[in-house]
Amino acid sequence: GQNIDQPTEMTATEGAIVQINCTYQTSGFNGLFWYQQHAGEAPTFLSYNVLDGLEEKGRFSSFLSRSKGYSYLLLKELQMKDSASYLCAVRHSGGSYIPTFGRGTSLIVHP
Amino acid sequence: DGGITQSPKYLFRKEGQNVTLSCEQNLNHDAMYWYRQDPGQGLRLIYYSQIVNDFQKGDIAEGYSVSREKKESFPLTVTSAQKNPTAFYLCASDTRDSNQPQHFGDGTRLSIL
């Protein structure tokens, strides 16, 4: 089966760095995605990891350790518009490749 | 530009009534999905379809029904059997390639009158 854990809520200061963690348990791992979702809007794709290591994309980076079942999303130079929910999703191997989502982490950025 | 269109944006259901949420995509994606999102919750899978004329139940299919008569369309019906339908409903699609993300529609917010 699959189980994904993320912190429910985090707060940070504008201009700072924040790390959002995601741990997962799966019978077969086939990639991990991070999405950003503003309230009442569609999730938008941020990053994808399938191999161990760090993927950097502008102010956002994502890290994966498959042996530990662990990923994090790192947001640098925080801006007020980064206040949103961040969803971790794991694709598992097998016939369906259906991704499973965590409950999301609500990030509040304050001045 | 290609994308996913959900309609309506807001929907109200009377007790005992069935309502249908529309989802159309022009991305030529094989797979389509319906998710339900409640406050403070992640996305829970209702139904998914990987090819036309075929669909599978997700984790919370009771009280819902779908059809996939065309590749572009995957409507969701919320039946009167769903006793707690108030939620934000998201439709998604993808190519089924494991390294490709899902694309989401803007969602439909369903409430009970």
Chai-1 contact restraints between the chains, C-beta under 6 A:
chainA,res_idxA,chainB,res_idxB,connection_type,confidence,min_distance_angstrom,max_distance_angstrom,comment,restraint_id
A,N30,B,S98,contact,1.0,0.0,6.0,A-B,restraint_1
A,G31,B,S98,contact,1.0,0.0,6.0,A-B,restraint_2
A,G31,B,N99,contact,1.0,0.0,6.0,A-B,restraint_3
A,F33,B,P101,contact,1.0,0.0,6.0,A-B,restraint_4
A,A42,B,F104,contact,1.0,0.0,6.0,A-B,restraint_5
A,A42,B,D106,contact,1.0,0.0,6.0,A-B,restraint_6
A,P43,B,F104,contact,1.0,0.0,6.0,A-B,restraint_7
A,F45,B,P101,contact,1.0,0.0,6.0,A-B,restraint_8
A,R91,B,S98,contact,1.0,0.0,6.0,A-B,restraint_9
A,Y97,B,S98,contact,1.0,0.0,6.0,A-B,restraint_10
A,F101,B,G42,contact,1.0,0.0,6.0,A-B,restraint_11
A,F101,B,L43,contact,1.0,0.0,6.0,A-B,restraint_12
A,G102,B,G42,contact,1.0,0.0,6.0,A-B,restraint_13
A,R103,B,Q41,contact,1.0,0.0,6.0,A-B,restraint_14
A,R103,B,G42,contact,1.0,0.0,6.0,A-B,restraint_15
A,G104,B,G42,contact,1.0,0.0,6.0,A-B,restraint_16
